[in-house]
Amino acid sequence: MTSVPLSRQTSPLPAIGLMLLAVALFALMDAGLKLLSAHYPPLQVATLRGLSSLPFVLVWALLTVPPRSLLRVHWSLHLLRGALGIAMMVGFVYGLRQMPMSTAYAIAFVAPLLVTAMAGPVLKEKVGAQRWVAIAIGMLGVLVILRPNGEGFPIRAGLAVLVSAACYAGNSLTVRVLAQRDSTQAMVVWMLTLLSLGAGMLALPQWQPLRWDDAAIIAGVGVVGGLGQVALTEAFRRGEASLIAPLEYTALIWVVGLDLAVWGVLPDMVTWLGAGIIIASGFYLLRREQVHAEAEHP
């Protein structure tokens, strides 16, 4: 995504507000996915997530860019991104099904660290010793959440969320490459389209009939997911990534509140400790990225 330098803005507040809104909307969407995961297999939930948001995103895309631009894309990278997106959604939904949202989010917060770790071998970016230390400390936080002996914790679900975070990181790297030639609208539309088609075909053997009771949840997932994507895109377009990216960690506030309000659970102290380690590492890494960018472009 391309961000607009703050010097061109009268205020960073619109970008901050849009990012906070996007985080809240995505938290609500994930709460809907967790509710659906109790009745449908993860692949089917991933399909419903894609299909329910696609109409809203498609309307937004057609209103903001020429339709022809949605077809002139780097197809091989979009197919790779679609495959990673399917694995990401299935792993995350599988984890949500068996653990509180706050625990799943705490593990998923390692994704920015994995982006930096993978950027070295994949994009040939230089990753210094200090960044590697931050990445290692963040992974230590994941181990704290998973617990060394696994007692009282669904290890398989935790590992599924960790794999989901790795797929998210890989997805982010493809975005860095695609953003040089394809529009944001094309990336979002084809991501949801490939997610819907790919996960849908894989889900067919175990497809469960949809319940009328879940119609409102499915529609809600589509609406908040679509609005969240638009808000996220606008946030990165209006503001510096180094300013608004850390706001993603405010999601923990939302998911803790949703866990308490909907499911009546709260994270235990071990989860809080692990989340704190991961978030602190993430903030340090973001700060290092900002310093590195300022050194390259004084």
N, C-alpha and C positions, 0 to 999 in steps of 0.2 A: 504494500500500500504506500502511496505517496503522501507525505505529510507536508503541511504548509508551515514554513518558518514562523515562529512567534512574532518576529519583527514585522510581519505583514498583517498581523492581527491587532485589533484595538484591545482585545482582552483574551486571555486563555480560557475564560470561564465557559463559553459555549462548548468547547472541545471537552473540558472536564465534565460538564453536565451531561453531554452525550455519552461519554464513556461510562459514567456512573449509571446512566439509564440502561445502557447496553448490558452491563454486568448484572443489573437487577433482573432484566428481561430474560437473560440466559439462565439465571438461577431459577426463575419461575418455570422456564421450559424444562430444565432438568428435573424439577420436582414433578412435572407432568410425566416425564419419561420414567421416573421411578414408580409412579402410580401405575403406569401401563405395564411396567416390567413384572408386576405381580400376576398378570393375566396372559401375557404374550411372550414368546421367545425373544431373545435379544435381537436377532436378525429382523424379526417382524417389527419390533419397536423402532429399529433404525430405519426401516422402510417407511413407517408411519411418520417419523420425524421429517424425512425428506419430502414425502408427498404432501404433507400438510402445510409446509412452508413454501414449497415451490411456486404455487400460484401467486402468492404475495410478492415474492422476490422477482418473479418473471414480469409482473406488472411494473414494479419499480425499475427494472432493467430497461424495459421497452420505453419507458417514459424519460429515461435519462441518457441513453445512447442509441445510435442507429442500429436497427435489428441486424444489419449485415455484419456489424462488429462482433456479434455474439457467435458467428460462425467462422470467422477468420482467427483461429486460435492454434496453439501448439498442442496438437491432439495427444501426442505420446505422453507429455507431462500431465495433461489433464486426466488421462487414463490412470497414470500412476497415482495422481492425487486422489482420484476416485477410489482406488483400491485401498490406499492408506486411510481415507475417510471412512470406508466401511469397517475396516479393522478397528479404527479409533472408536467409532460409535458402539460397535458390538462389545468391545472390551469395557467401555465405560458403563454401558447399560447393564452388563453382567455384574460389574462391581456394585452399581447402585442397587441392584436387586437384593444384595446380601449385606450391605453395610449402610450406615448413615450417610447422608449427602455430605456432611462436613468432613467425614473421614475420607471419602472418595475425592473430594476437592483438595484436601490437604496433600494427598499423594499426587494428584494431577498438577499441583503447583510446581512440581519438579520439571515440567515441560520446558519453560524458558531456559533452564540450565542445560537440558538435553539439546536444545537448539544450538547453544553455543558450543557444546561438545561435538556435535555432528557437523557444525559449520567448518571445522578444520579439515577433516578428511574429504568431505563432500564438496564444499565450495572453495577449498584451499585458502580459507581465511586463517590468519595468525591468531592462535589462542595462547596467550601468555601464561606464565606459571601462576600468577595470582588468580586468574580466571579458573584454572584447573583446580586450585585449592578450594575456591568457592563451589565449584561443581561437586567435588568430593565431599565437602561438608553437607551440601544439599542432599546428596545420596545417603549420607549418614542419617539425615532426618527421616528419609523414607524407611530405612532399616529400623529406626526407633518406632515408627508407626506400625510397621509390620510385626515388630517384636521378635527378638532373637529366637525365642522358643515357640513362637506362634500361639501361645496359650490364650484362648479366648478371642482369637482373631481369625477371620476367614482368609487364610493365606492365599488361596487360589483366586479369590475375588480381588484381593489387594494386588496380586501380580497382574491380573487382567487390567486393572486401572493403570498400573505402571506401563504395561505394553501399550495401552491406549495413549498415555502421555508421550511415549516414544514415537508412535504413529503421528500424533499431533505435531511433534517436533519435525518429523520428516515432511509432513504436509506444509509446515511453515517454510521450510527450505525450498520446496517447489514453488511456493508463492513468491519468494525472492527472485527466482529465475523468471517465472511467468509475468511478474509485474513489469518487466522490462519491455514486454511486447503486447500482452493481453490486458484488457480492461478489467477493473475490479468486478464490474457487473458480469462479465463473461466468466470469471473465475467462480463467482458465487452461484450463478445459474447452473453451470456445468457440474460443480461440486454436488449440488442438491440433486440434479438430474441423474448423475452416475450413482450417487448413493441410493436413490430410489430404485433405479433399474437393477443395479448389482445386488444390493441387499434383498430386493424383492424376489429376484430369481433364486437366490440361495435360500430364502425363507419359505419358498413354496412347499417343499416336502413336509414341513411342520407348521404350516399356516393355520392359525386358529380363527374361527369366525369372529368377526368384530361384534362387540356387545353394544347395544344402544346406550347403556349406562356410561360408556366411555366416549361417546360422541363429543361431548362438551370438552373433555380433556384433550382429545385429538385435535379439535378445532383450536383450543387454547394454545397447544404446543405450536401449531402452525402460525397463529397470529403473533404470539410473543417471540417465536423464533425468527420470523420474518422481520418484525420491527427491530429486534435486537441486532440483526445483521445490518440493517440500514443505519441504525444508530452507531454501530461500531465503525462502519465504513466512513460515515460523516465525521466521527471523532478523529480518526486518523487523517482524514483529509484536512481538517481544520487546525489540528494541533501537532506539536512535536511528539514523536513516539516516546522519547525519553521522559516527557512530562506525563503522558496519559497511560502508558503501559503499566506502571506500578499500581494504578487504580484497579487493575484486575484483581488484586488481592482483597479488595473490599467485598468480593463475592463470599468470603468466609463469613462475614456478618450476616448476609442474606441466608446462606444455607444453614447456619446454626439456628437462626430464627425459624426457618421452615421446618427443620428437624424437630424443634421443640413444639411448634404450633400444630403440625400435621401428624407427626409420629411419636411425639412425647419423649424424645431422646436427646441427650447432650453428649458432646465428645468427652472422653475420659482424659485424665491428666497426661497420659502417654501420648495421645493424639495431639493435644495442645502443644506438648513439648516438641514433637516431631514437626508439626506445622510451623512452629516458631523458628526452628532451625532452617527449614526449607525457605520460608519467606525472607528471613534475614540474609540467607545466601543469595536469593533472587534480587533483593534490593542492592546488595553489594555489587552483584554482576551488572545490574542496570547502571549503577553509578560508574563502574569501570568502562562500560560501553560509552557513556556520555563523555567521560574524560578522554577516551580514545578518539571519539568523533571530533571533540573540540581541538585536539592536538593536530588532527588531519586537516581541519578547516577552521583555522584561527580567525 
